[in-house]
Amino acid sequence: GEVDLDQGVIAAKRHIHMTPADAEKYELRDRQIVSVKVDGEERSTIYGDVVVRVSDKFALAMHIDTDEGNAACAKPGLMGEILD
């Protein structure tokens, strides 16, 4: 969707997109809350309260905001480990 704002911001909740096959492979379900550990080049970070979003229209990817990515010195393609 699309939203036009005269003022304010939208901060999307950190989340992982995955297909139903991915969810089955990793034993996860839609709307499950997990933590994800990433090891950036300069520091490791654990993101808590990450929601799993499952749809056959998705490709496997985790979405975080710019500040969260900067906290781990993340670059595109960085891999993470789902902890729970």
C-alpha positions as CSV (number, residue, x, y, z in Angstrom):
1,G,0.0,0.0,0.0
2,E,0.8,3.6,-0.1
3,V,0.3,6.4,2.4
4,D,0.7,10.2,1.9
5,L,1.5,12.1,5.1
6,D,1.4,15.9,5.6
7,Q,3.6,15.3,8.7
8,G,4.9,12.5,10.8
9,V,6.7,9.2,10.2
10,I,5.9,5.5,9.9
11,A,8.3,3.1,11.5
12,A,7.6,-0.4,10.4
13,K,8.1,-3.2,12.9
14,R,11.1,-5.2,12.1
15,H,10.1,-8.4,10.3
16,I,11.0,-11.3,8.2
17,H,9.2,-12.1,4.9
18,M,9.2,-15.8,3.9
19,T,7.3,-18.3,1.8
20,P,5.2,-21.1,3.3
21,A,8.0,-23.5,2.3
22,D,10.6,-21.3,4.1
23,A,8.3,-21.3,7.2
24,E,8.0,-25.1,7.1
25,K,11.8,-25.5,6.6
26,Y,12.6,-23.2,9.6
27,E,9.6,-24.5,11.7
28,L,8.1,-21.1,12.0
29,R,4.5,-19.7,11.5
30,D,2.9,-16.5,10.3
31,R,3.0,-13.8,13.0
32,Q,5.4,-15.7,15.2
33,I,7.7,-13.4,17.2
34,V,11.4,-14.4,17.1
35,S,14.9,-12.9,17.8
36,V,17.6,-12.7,15.1
37,K,21.3,-12.5,15.7
38,V,23.5,-10.9,13.0
39,D,27.2,-10.7,12.9
40,G,28.2,-7.5,11.1
41,E,31.8,-6.8,10.1
42,E,32.4,-4.7,13.1
43,R,29.8,-5.8,15.7
44,S,27.2,-8.4,16.5
45,T,23.6,-7.5,17.3
46,I,20.5,-9.4,18.4
47,Y,17.2,-8.0,17.2
48,G,14.3,-9.0,19.5
49,D,10.6,-8.7,18.7
50,V,10.9,-9.6,15.0
51,V,7.6,-10.7,13.5
52,V,7.5,-13.5,10.9
53,R,5.3,-12.8,7.9
54,V,4.5,-15.7,5.7
55,S,3.0,-15.5,2.2
56,D,3.5,-17.3,-1.1
57,K,4.1,-13.8,-2.6
58,F,7.2,-13.1,-0.4
59,A,10.9,-13.9,-0.9
60,L,13.0,-14.7,2.1
61,A,14.3,-11.4,3.6
62,M,14.5,-9.6,6.9
63,H,13.5,-5.9,6.9
64,I,14.9,-3.5,9.5
65,D,15.1,0.3,9.6
66,T,18.2,2.3,8.8
67,D,19.1,3.0,12.4
68,E,18.8,-0.7,13.3
69,G,21.0,-1.7,10.3
70,N,23.6,0.9,11.2
71,A,23.7,-0.5,14.8
72,A,25.1,-3.7,13.4
73,C,27.1,-2.1,10.6
74,A,24.9,-4.2,8.3
75,K,25.3,-4.3,4.5
76,P,23.0,-5.9,2.0
77,G,23.3,-9.6,2.0
78,L,24.2,-9.9,5.6
79,M,23.0,-13.3,7.0
80,G,21.3,-13.7,10.3
81,E,20.4,-16.6,12.7
82,I,16.9,-17.0,14.0
83,L,17.3,-17.8,17.8
84,D,13.7,-18.7,18.8
